[in-house]
Amino acid sequence: MSMNSRQTIAGAYERIRHAIRLTPVMDVEMPGITAPVALKLECLQHTGSFKARGAMANLTAADVPPAGVTAASGGNHGLAVAWAAARYGVAAKIFVPAISSPAKIARIRATGAEVVVEGDHYAAALALCQAWTAESGALAIHAYDAPLTIDGQGTLALELEDQVPDADTVLVAVGGGGLIGGVAAWCDGGPKVVGVEPEGCPTLHSALAAGEPVEVSPSGIAADSLGASRIGALSFAIARHAVDSVRLVTDADIRKAQAWLWDAVRIVSEPGGAAAVAALLSDAYRPGEGERVAAIVCGANTDPESFARAIAQT
């Protein structure tokens, strides 16, 4: 049985609601889709992504040791942990791989956190973080494979249920699985939950096909945010019974979604943040007649030059 439930997610929300934003929902018309699509604009959350929820859920439930907190991240989780640590006046040491966006690294440093940039992918940063945890005694906050992190991310679905009570389907980008684990744990028995992954980072898709988490080699434009090499065990256990399916999108699909979000609603999204919308625009997920879909725009941490290049390539 999962350690995450509507009860644990509601408890997390009571602890963190004072510190996070109730992000808005915008109804939009999309080509070939009969019902309005609800965009949950989590890109407007503190630190520019949903990760602020999981970071706060951990810090509000823990006694922080003198060494402070530490985390490994592609960028967004590290920024969220550093932001939460700054709010509480505790030290933070964040490990990120070399593929992380310079914009994300700069924002982490701006919080006052120490940043270590080393390794090719998230898994390498995680190994360094684990070694530092053992050496220092710092509180490690996992990006996705921890009950408190999943509870925090699930608070997004708690809000969405009130904002879009008629939702039939929720589309969720997947990296390590913290967000889809939390959303699926909250929605279990309610709206259908569909994961969306880049073809270069198919962690959940591959795990469901194999019947267990397996290693993948992350690549592509969204690897800094969705580039885990393996789905989290906790989220996989939830997904096996509470996620309807996983759809794959290409880098070109993601760029088109970034461009559409800008052209249609003037929203800037990083590549991973646009993945759920990419599934709708590319027909990777095609809603039925009258099906009410909510898509989570989950991150906005990109720099103007990278965003402009992505738009120019569509």
Summary of the structure (lengths in Angstrom):
residues: 314
radius of gyration: 17.7
end to end distance: 44.2
largest distance: 56.5
contacts: 1262
relative contact order: 0.17
helix: 46%
strand: 15%
